Amino acid sequence: MAKPKKSETVPVAMQATFDRITAITNDFAREHLNDEYATLIRQATAALCRKRPSPLLSGRDRTWACGITHAIGMVNFLFDTHRSPHISAKNLYAWFGVSGSTGQAKSKQVRDLLKMELMDPDWWLPSRMDENPLAWMISVNGMILDARSAPPDVQVQLAAAGLIPYAPAAQGAATGLATRETLPPAQGKAQAKSKRRVANDRSPDTLYVLEVNIFDGPMTPAFVRKNPMIIRTIEILGGQTLADLHMAIFRAFDREEEHLYEFQVEGKGPHDPNAQRYGPSATGAGTPLSDYEGEASQVTINSLGLVVGEMFGYWFDFGDDWWHGVEVMAIKAKAGKGKYPKITHRQGASPPQYPD
């Protein structure tokens, strides 16, 4: 089913609100972003204006402007220093005159209302669409395939139906992932590669107790002396995914800005070439697509075939390089009632995401 086109059309009753908020975001985009970001932010604002009732009818214009801008920034990794343009969340909040807690809360409200996710093709910068494998994934007879590997006439049909951004073959612009191995679902990869363990028959309600410790990152000597052990215990269900675990770790260490990340399973240390790698997409810092096992949001904890005592790695922010060890402390057949994943124990303070 084709997705509706984004637009800046708003109901007459919401035009003044739209104009006030976008006047603020346009100024910010001129100073710190670019026209592409400005357009996406206006389209997101318009989408909120079209909701009935519109959430923009209550609250300060600058707070909404901040939340919408931050939400679009999170989707596109605006806070990653290796991207251009980029800006820190702290500086973004300061420009809008909004506190960090308020800005984060409003951003989450926007993302929930518009169902935004990391690398969401609907809210991804058009000029970077070739970098986003999620924009090209299609389902064929239950198999997930990269549409750029399809014949040119099929690409044209998919583009006409709105299922992919455009037909690369028809434009002579098949680049990046189009010429590489496509990304099958986690289960298909498990059968295709012998090094991947076969998923077991554990229930989705199986409970995994994981201990996550930071063993390297940009921490000051004074902080390390005060906090020699920085550990968080996280409980997660077998039916939940590595992306869910990533967000739990993000919350557990009180981080503010999203960055790319990668899980490394069955490795003997950071960057072990024999490790099984999973990330938010099929792209990473120097990791060829063919070396990836699957996308974190589609790989369940059960499918990893973990056992008690096993350890695996988690790498967050490919610039500052926060390295974590994750140890499986217990596996229980049935989880208790409650919302998962949950953080059940903290040892040591959370290090500032940026030491300065």
C-alpha positions as CSV (number, residue, x, y, z in Angstrom):
1,M,0.0,0.0,0.0
2,A,1.4,3.4,-1.0
3,K,2.2,5.8,1.7
4,P,0.5,9.3,1.6
5,K,2.6,12.1,0.3
6,K,3.9,14.6,2.8
7,S,2.8,18.2,2.4
8,E,2.8,21.5,4.0
9,T,-1.0,21.9,3.6
10,V,-2.8,22.6,6.9
11,P,-6.5,23.4,7.8
12,V,-7.3,27.1,7.6
13,A,-7.9,27.2,11.4
14,M,-4.3,26.0,12.0
15,Q,-2.5,28.2,9.4
16,A,-1.5,30.9,11.9
17,T,-0.1,28.3,14.3
18,F,1.8,26.6,11.5
19,D,3.2,29.9,10.3
20,R,4.4,30.9,13.8
21,I,6.1,27.6,14.6
22,T,7.7,27.2,11.1
23,A,9.0,30.8,11.3
24,I,11.0,29.7,14.3
25,T,12.2,26.4,12.8
26,N,13.1,28.1,9.5
27,D,15.4,30.5,11.4
28,F,17.0,27.6,13.2
29,A,17.5,25.7,9.9
30,R,19.1,28.7,8.2
31,E,21.6,29.0,11.1
32,H,22.4,25.4,11.8
33,L,20.8,23.0,9.2
34,N,19.9,23.2,5.5
35,D,16.8,23.5,3.3
36,E,16.2,19.7,3.4
37,Y,15.9,19.7,7.1
38,A,13.8,22.9,7.0
39,T,11.3,21.2,4.6
40,L,11.0,18.0,6.7
41,I,10.4,20.0,9.8
42,R,7.7,22.1,8.1
43,Q,6.1,18.9,6.8
44,A,6.1,17.3,10.3
45,T,4.6,20.5,11.7
46,A,1.9,20.4,9.0
47,A,1.2,16.7,9.9
48,L,0.6,17.7,13.5
49,C,-1.6,20.6,12.4
50,R,-3.8,18.2,10.5
51,K,-4.4,15.9,13.5
52,R,-7.9,16.3,15.0
53,P,-7.6,17.8,17.5
54,S,-4.2,19.2,16.8
55,P,-1.8,18.9,19.7
56,L,-0.3,22.2,18.7
57,L,-3.3,24.0,20.0
58,S,-1.8,23.8,23.5
59,G,1.7,24.6,24.6
60,R,4.3,27.2,23.6
61,D,5.3,27.6,20.0
62,R,9.0,27.5,20.8
63,T,8.6,24.3,22.7
64,W,6.8,22.6,19.8
65,A,9.4,24.1,17.4
66,C,12.2,22.6,19.5
67,G,10.5,19.2,19.9
68,I,9.7,18.8,16.2
69,T,13.2,19.8,15.2
70,H,14.8,17.4,17.7
71,A,12.5,14.6,16.5
72,I,13.5,15.0,12.9
73,G,17.1,15.3,14.1
74,M,17.0,12.0,15.9
75,V,15.6,10.2,12.9
76,N,18.5,11.5,10.8
77,F,21.3,11.3,13.4
78,L,21.7,15.0,13.5
79,F,23.6,14.7,16.8
80,D,26.3,12.5,15.4
81,T,29.5,14.6,15.0
82,H,30.5,12.7,11.9
83,R,27.4,13.9,10.1
84,S,27.1,17.2,8.3
85,P,25.2,19.3,9.3
86,H,25.3,18.3,13.0
87,I,24.6,20.0,16.3
88,S,24.5,18.8,19.9
89,A,21.1,18.4,21.6
90,K,22.3,20.7,24.3
91,N,23.0,23.5,21.9
92,L,19.7,22.8,20.1
93,Y,17.7,23.1,23.3
94,A,19.7,26.3,24.2
95,W,18.9,27.9,20.9
96,F,15.1,27.4,21.4
97,G,15.3,28.5,25.0
98,V,14.0,25.1,26.2
99,S,15.3,22.9,29.0
100,G,16.8,19.5,28.1
101,S,14.1,17.6,29.9
102,T,11.3,19.6,28.3
103,G,12.9,19.3,24.9
104,Q,13.3,15.5,25.2
105,A,9.7,15.1,26.4
106,K,8.3,17.2,23.6
107,S,10.5,15.4,21.0
108,K,9.2,12.0,22.2
109,Q,5.6,13.3,22.0
110,V,6.2,14.3,18.4
111,R,7.8,10.9,17.5
112,D,4.9,9.0,19.1
113,L,2.3,11.1,17.4
114,L,3.8,10.8,14.0
115,K,5.1,7.2,14.6
116,M,8.7,8.2,13.8
117,E,11.6,5.8,14.3
118,L,15.3,5.9,13.7
119,M,16.1,6.0,10.0
120,D,12.3,6.2,9.2
121,P,12.2,6.6,5.4
122,D,9.2,8.9,5.7
123,W,11.2,11.4,7.6
124,W,14.7,10.8,6.2
125,L,16.6,13.4,4.3
126,P,16.0,12.8,0.5
127,S,19.6,13.4,-0.4
128,R,20.7,10.5,1.8
129,M,18.0,8.1,0.7
130,D,20.6,5.8,-0.9
131,E,22.2,5.4,2.6
132,N,19.0,4.2,4.2
133,P,18.3,0.5,3.5
134,L,14.9,0.7,5.2
135,A,13.7,2.8,2.3
136,W,14.3,-0.1,-0.1
137,M,13.1,-3.1,1.8
138,I,10.2,-4.9,0.2
139,S,8.5,-8.2,1.0
140,V,8.3,-10.9,-1.7
141,N,6.6,-14.2,-0.7
142,G,7.5,-13.5,2.9
143,M,11.2,-12.7,2.2
144,I,12.6,-9.3,2.8
145,L,14.6,-8.0,-0.2
146,D,16.4,-4.9,-1.2
147,A,14.3,-3.5,-4.2
148,R,17.5,-2.1,-5.8
149,S,18.4,-5.7,-6.7
150,A,15.2,-6.2,-8.6
151,P,14.9,-5.9,-12.4
152,P,14.6,-2.4,-13.8
153,D,10.9,-2.8,-14.8
154,V,10.0,-4.1,-11.4
155,Q,11.8,-1.1,-9.8
156,V,9.7,1.2,-12.0
157,Q,6.5,-0.5,-10.8
158,L,7.5,-0.3,-7.2
159,A,8.3,3.4,-7.5
160,A,5.0,4.1,-9.2
161,A,3.2,2.4,-6.4
162,G,5.1,4.5,-3.8
163,L,6.8,1.5,-2.2
164,I,10.3,2.8,-2.9
165,P,11.5,6.4,-3.3
166,Y,12.4,6.0,-7.0
167,A,13.7,3.5,-9.5
168,P,17.5,3.6,-9.4
169,A,17.9,1.5,-12.5
170,A,15.7,3.7,-14.5
171,Q,17.7,6.7,-13.5
172,G,21.0,5.0,-13.9
173,A,21.7,5.8,-10.3
174,A,21.9,2.4,-8.6
175,T,24.6,3.1,-6.0
176,G,25.7,1.9,-2.6
177,L,23.7,-1.1,-1.4
178,A,22.2,-1.6,-4.9
179,T,25.2,-3.5,-6.0
180,R,25.8,-5.4,-2.8
181,E,24.3,-8.4,-1.0
182,T,20.7,-7.9,0.0
183,L,19.6,-8.1,3.6
184,P,17.5,-11.2,4.4
185,P,15.5,-11.4,7.6
186,A,17.2,-12.7,10.7
187,Q,15.8,-16.2,10.3
188,G,16.8,-16.5,6.7
189,K,20.3,-15.3,7.5
190,A,20.5,-17.9,10.3
191,Q,20.0,-20.7,7.7
192,A,22.2,-19.0,5.1
193,K,25.4,-18.6,7.2
194,S,26.8,-21.5,9.2
195,K,28.4,-19.3,11.8
196,R,25.0,-18.0,13.0
197,R,23.4,-20.3,15.6
198,V,19.9,-21.6,14.8
199,A,17.2,-19.9,16.8
200,N,15.8,-22.0,19.6
201,D,12.2,-22.7,20.5
202,R,12.2,-20.5,23.6
203,S,8.9,-18.6,24.2
204,P,8.7,-14.9,23.4
205,D,8.1,-14.5,27.2
206,T,11.4,-16.0,28.1
207,L,13.2,-13.6,30.5
208,Y,16.9,-12.7,30.0
209,V,18.8,-11.0,32.8
210,L,21.7,-9.1,31.3
211,E,24.5,-7.3,33.1
212,V,25.9,-4.4,31.0
213,N,29.1,-2.7,32.0
214,I,31.1,0.1,30.4
215,F,34.7,-0.9,29.9
216,D,35.9,1.9,27.7
217,G,34.8,5.4,26.7
218,P,35.7,9.1,27.0
219,M,35.6,9.3,30.8
220,T,37.8,11.6,32.8
221,P,40.3,10.0,35.2
222,A,38.5,11.7,38.1
223,F,35.2,10.1,37.1
224,V,36.8,6.6,36.7
225,R,38.4,6.9,40.2
226,K,35.0,7.7,41.7
227,N,33.2,5.0,39.7
228,P,35.5,2.0,39.1
229,M,32.6,-0.2,38.2
230,I,29.7,1.1,36.0
231,I,27.1,-1.6,35.7
232,R,23.4,-1.8,34.8
233,T,21.2,-4.9,35.1
234,I,18.6,-5.1,32.4
235,E,15.7,-7.6,32.1
236,I,14.4,-8.2,28.6
237,L,12.0,-10.6,26.9
238,G,13.1,-13.2,24.3
239,G,10.6,-11.8,21.8
240,Q,12.0,-8.3,22.1
241,T,14.8,-7.2,19.8
242,L,18.3,-5.9,19.9
243,A,16.9,-2.5,19.0
244,D,14.8,-2.7,22.2
245,L,18.0,-3.6,24.1
246,H,19.8,-0.6,22.6
247,M,17.1,1.7,23.9
248,A,17.2,0.1,27.3
249,I,21.0,0.6,27.5
250,F,20.5,4.2,26.3
251,R,18.1,4.9,29.1
252,A,20.2,2.9,31.7
253,F,23.2,5.2,31.2
254,D,21.1,8.4,31.0
255,R,22.2,9.4,27.5
256,E,20.7,12.3,25.7
257,E,21.8,12.1,22.1
258,E,21.3,9.2,19.7
259,H,24.2,7.8,17.6
260,L,24.8,4.8,15.5
261,Y,25.5,1.6,17.4
262,E,26.4,-2.1,16.8
263,F,26.1,-5.3,18.7
264,Q,28.9,-7.8,18.3
265,V,28.0,-11.4,19.2
266,E,30.4,-14.4,19.5
267,G,33.4,-12.1,19.2
268,K,36.6,-12.3,21.2
269,G,36.9,-8.5,21.6
270,P,36.1,-5.2,19.9
271,H,36.2,-5.4,16.1
272,D,36.7,-9.2,16.0
273,P,36.3,-9.9,12.3
274,N,34.6,-13.2,13.2
275,A,31.9,-11.6,15.4
276,Q,28.3,-11.5,14.2
277,R,27.3,-7.9,13.9
278,Y,23.9,-6.2,14.1
279,G,23.1,-2.5,13.9
280,P,20.2,0.0,13.3
281,S,20.7,-0.6,9.6
282,A,22.9,-2.7,7.3
283,T,25.6,0.0,7.3
284,G,28.2,0.8,9.9
285,A,31.6,2.3,10.5
286,G,33.7,0.4,8.0
287,T,31.6,-2.7,8.2
288,P,30.8,-4.1,4.7
289,L,27.1,-5.0,4.2
290,S,28.1,-8.7,3.5
291,D,29.5,-8.9,7.1
292,Y,26.2,-8.0,8.7
293,E,23.9,-10.7,10.1
294,G,20.8,-8.6,10.2
295,E,19.1,-5.4,11.4
296,A,18.8,-4.9,15.1
297,S,15.1,-4.1,15.0
298,Q,14.4,-7.5,13.3
299,V,16.6,-9.7,15.4
300,T,15.0,-11.1,18.6
301,I,17.0,-11.9,21.7
302,N,15.8,-15.5,21.4
303,S,17.2,-15.8,17.9
304,L,20.7,-15.2,19.2
305,G,20.7,-18.6,21.0
306,L,22.3,-17.1,24.1
307,V,23.3,-19.2,27.1
308,V,24.0,-18.2,30.7
309,G,27.5,-16.9,31.2
310,E,27.9,-15.8,27.6
311,M,29.2,-12.3,26.9
312,F,28.8,-10.1,23.8
313,G,29.7,-6.6,22.9
314,Y,27.8,-3.3,22.4
315,W,29.5,-0.3,20.7
316,F,27.7,3.1,20.9
317,D,28.8,6.2,19.0
318,F,31.3,5.4,16.3
319,G,33.2,8.6,17.1
320,D,33.5,8.7,20.9
321,D,33.5,4.9,21.0
322,W,31.6,3.8,24.1
323,W,32.4,0.1,24.6
324,H,30.2,-2.2,26.7
325,G,30.3,-5.8,27.7
326,V,26.9,-7.6,28.1
327,E,26.8,-10.8,30.1
328,V,23.9,-13.2,30.3
329,M,23.4,-13.6,34.0
330,A,20.2,-15.7,33.9
331,I,17.5,-17.1,31.5
332,K,14.1,-17.8,33.0
333,A,11.3,-19.7,31.2
334,K,8.7,-17.1,32.0
335,A,8.8,-13.4,32.8
336,G,6.8,-11.8,35.5
337,K,4.2,-9.2,35.0
338,G,5.4,-5.7,34.0
339,K,6.8,-3.7,31.2
340,Y,10.0,-4.9,29.6
341,P,12.8,-4.2,29.1
342,K,13.4,-2.9,32.6
343,I,16.5,-1.6,34.5
344,T,16.6,-3.5,37.8
345,H,20.0,-2.5,39.3
346,R,22.5,0.3,38.9
347,Q,26.1,0.4,40.1
348,G,28.2,3.5,39.6
349,A,27.1,6.9,38.3
350,S,26.2,7.4,34.6
351,P,29.2,9.1,32.9
352,P,28.4,12.3,31.0
353,Q,27.9,11.5,27.4
354,Y,30.4,14.2,26.5
355,P,33.1,14.8,29.2
356,D,33.3,18.5,28.4
